[in-house]
Amino acid sequence: MEKKGGKKKVYMVVVVVVIIAIVIVVWAVWLRGPKVANIELSVEPSTLVADDKSTAVVTAKIFDAEDNPIPNITVEFKLSYLYRGGNLKEDKVTTDKDGKASTTYTAGTKAGERKITASADDKSKIVTINLTEKE
C-alpha cells in the first residue's frame, strides 16, 4: 500500500531539481556574458620593410549577435610565420569598453606575407601583412 503524499514528494523533488538546474544555467550564461558573433580585424600599415624594427598595429573589434561591441573578453593573436618573420608584442589582449583589442607587430628580416589570426571564443579572422626587402 502506498503512503499518501508519496508521489507528491517525488514530484516536488523533481520540480526543485529542475528549478535549481535552470538557475545554474542562467547564472552560468550571465557570468559568461555575450557570445562572440563577429570579429573585424585590421592592420595599419599593411606593408612594412623587413628590417627587424618596422611596426604595425593589429586591431580586433569583437561583436555579439546584435552587433554590439563586447568588452572584457580575451582576444588571442597568433603569427603564422615565426622564423625571421617578426613578432607580436602581446599575444593575449582583453577588449576595452568599445570591444577593441590591439597588439603591435614588429617586422622580421625575411620578406614575404605574414598572416596574423585573432581569435575569441570559437570565432577567428586573419589579416595579412606584406614585408618587403630592405633597399
C-alpha positions as CSV (number, residue, x, y, z in Angstrom):
1,M,0.0,0.0,0.0
2,E,1.3,3.4,-1.0
3,K,1.6,6.3,1.5
4,K,-0.5,9.3,0.8
5,G,1.6,12.2,-0.5
6,G,4.5,9.9,-1.6
7,K,4.1,10.8,-5.3
8,K,3.7,14.5,-4.3
9,K,7.0,14.5,-2.6
10,V,8.7,12.9,-5.6
11,Y,7.2,15.5,-7.9
12,M,8.2,18.3,-5.6
13,V,11.8,17.0,-5.5
14,V,11.9,16.8,-9.3
15,V,10.5,20.3,-9.6
16,V,13.1,21.6,-7.1
17,V,15.9,19.9,-9.0
18,V,14.7,21.3,-12.3
19,I,14.5,24.8,-10.9
20,I,18.0,24.5,-9.5
21,A,19.3,23.4,-12.8
22,I,17.6,26.3,-14.6
23,V,19.1,28.7,-12.1
24,I,22.6,27.3,-12.6
25,V,22.3,27.5,-16.4
26,V,21.0,31.1,-16.2
27,W,23.7,32.1,-13.7
28,A,26.5,30.5,-15.9
29,V,25.2,32.3,-19.0
30,W,25.0,35.6,-17.1
31,L,28.6,35.2,-15.8
32,R,29.9,34.2,-19.2
33,G,28.4,37.3,-20.9
34,P,27.5,37.6,-24.6
35,K,28.8,35.2,-27.2
36,V,31.1,36.4,-29.9
37,A,29.3,36.6,-33.3
38,N,31.8,38.6,-35.4
39,I,35.4,39.8,-35.4
40,E,36.6,42.7,-37.5
41,L,40.4,42.6,-37.9
42,S,42.6,45.3,-39.3
43,V,46.3,46.2,-39.6
44,E,47.9,49.6,-40.1
45,P,50.1,49.8,-42.1
46,S,49.6,46.6,-44.1
47,T,53.1,46.8,-45.8
48,L,56.3,47.0,-43.9
49,V,60.0,46.8,-44.6
50,A,61.6,43.6,-43.4
51,D,64.2,45.5,-41.3
52,D,63.6,43.9,-37.8
53,K,62.2,47.2,-36.5
54,S,59.2,48.4,-38.6
55,T,55.9,48.1,-36.7
56,A,52.2,47.8,-37.5
57,V,49.2,47.9,-35.1
58,V,46.8,45.0,-35.4
59,T,43.3,45.7,-34.0
60,A,40.4,43.3,-33.5
61,K,36.9,44.6,-32.8
62,I,34.6,42.0,-31.2
63,F,30.8,42.0,-31.6
64,D,27.9,40.0,-30.4
65,A,24.9,38.8,-32.5
66,E,23.2,42.2,-32.2
67,D,26.4,43.9,-33.5
68,N,27.2,45.4,-30.1
69,P,30.9,45.6,-29.1
70,I,31.9,43.1,-26.3
71,P,34.1,44.5,-23.6
72,N,36.4,42.4,-21.3
73,I,36.8,39.4,-23.5
74,T,40.3,37.9,-24.3
75,V,41.5,38.0,-27.8
76,E,44.3,35.7,-28.8
77,F,46.7,36.9,-31.6
78,K,48.8,34.3,-33.5
79,L,51.5,34.9,-36.1
80,S,51.7,32.2,-38.8
81,Y,55.4,32.6,-39.8
82,L,57.9,32.6,-36.9
83,Y,61.3,32.1,-38.5
84,R,62.6,35.6,-39.1
85,G,59.0,36.6,-39.6
86,G,58.7,39.1,-36.8
87,N,56.9,39.0,-33.5
88,L,53.8,40.2,-31.7
89,K,54.2,42.4,-28.6
90,E,51.3,40.7,-26.8
91,D,49.5,37.5,-27.9
92,K,46.6,37.8,-25.5
93,V,44.7,41.1,-25.1
94,T,41.5,42.0,-23.3
95,T,39.0,44.1,-25.2
96,D,38.3,47.6,-23.9
97,K,34.8,49.2,-23.4
98,D,34.5,49.6,-27.2
99,G,35.2,45.9,-27.9
100,K,38.7,46.7,-29.2
101,A,41.9,44.8,-28.6
102,S,45.2,45.7,-30.2
103,T,48.8,44.4,-30.4
104,T,51.9,45.6,-32.2
105,Y,53.6,43.5,-34.8
106,T,57.3,44.1,-35.3
107,A,58.7,43.0,-38.7
108,G,61.3,40.3,-39.0
109,T,64.2,40.2,-41.5
110,K,62.6,37.9,-44.2
111,A,60.4,39.4,-46.9
112,G,57.0,37.9,-47.7
113,E,53.5,37.6,-46.4
114,R,52.7,37.3,-42.7
115,K,49.3,36.2,-41.5
116,I,48.0,37.1,-38.1
117,T,45.0,35.4,-36.7
118,A,42.8,36.9,-34.0
119,S,40.5,34.5,-32.1
120,A,37.8,35.0,-29.4
121,D,35.5,32.2,-28.3
122,D,35.1,30.0,-31.4
123,K,35.5,32.8,-34.0
124,S,38.6,33.9,-35.8
125,K,39.8,36.2,-38.5
126,I,43.0,36.5,-40.4
127,V,44.8,39.6,-41.7
128,T,47.9,39.7,-44.0
129,I,50.9,41.9,-43.6
130,N,53.4,42.2,-46.5
131,L,57.1,42.5,-45.7
132,T,59.3,44.0,-48.5
133,E,63.0,43.7,-48.9
134,K,65.2,46.4,-47.4
135,E,66.5,48.8,-50.1
